[in-house]
Amino acid sequence: MKTLVFFLEEPSARAMLQSFLPRVLPAGYQALYIVFEGKSDLEKRLFS
């Protein structure tokens, strides 16, 4: 099983991907969603 990791700025992006990705990902792939509270939170947590 291969895992694709998504770093997302907001929960609505996760909701969109959760509805879209199962239709396009090949078998043997799963998605991991890491959601932040906006761009500044994402930058702070990734680059500190």
PyMOL commands that set and color helices and strands:
alter all, ss='L'
color gray80, all
select helices_A, chain A and resi 11-24+39-46
alter helices_A, ss='H'
color red, helices_A
select strands_A, chain A and resi 2-8+29-35
alter strands_A, ss='S'
color yellow, strands_A
deselect
rebuild
show_as cartoon
